[in-house]
């Protein structure tokens, strides 16, 4: 009996990186784009995709596509901008 994925309240965003030789295979990218439960948010040629999906569904698709690695998107806060000193006349 196949194991069912628990349904989270919403899907998350993941970065997919192709680790093989050369650019990502177009057939692999087309297969990911065509999947009805995976939304491609951004394609950053030649080796990265940003997608929104449930993790278990994404893992299932990537098992059939060798050379791909997934990681959850992480936001890195920008450091605060330094305050400008007021110009003084000399």
C-alpha positions, 0 to 999 in steps of 0.5 A: 500500500503506498504511503500517503503524504500528509497535507500541510495547510499550504505548500512551501517554496523550494530551490531545486539545483541540478548537480549533474554535468552541464545545464539542467536537462530540458526534459527534466525541467519540462517534466517539473513544469508540467506537474499539476501540483508543482508551481514553478516560480522562477527559472534561473538558468542554467541549473536552478529552479524555484518552485512551490509545492508540497515537499512529499510531492516534490520528493516523489517527482525528483526520485525519477530525475537523477542529479537534482537536489532540493532545499527549502527556500530561506530568507536572509535578512539584509543588514541595516543600512548605515546612517548617513552623516549629515554633510558639514561645510568646511 
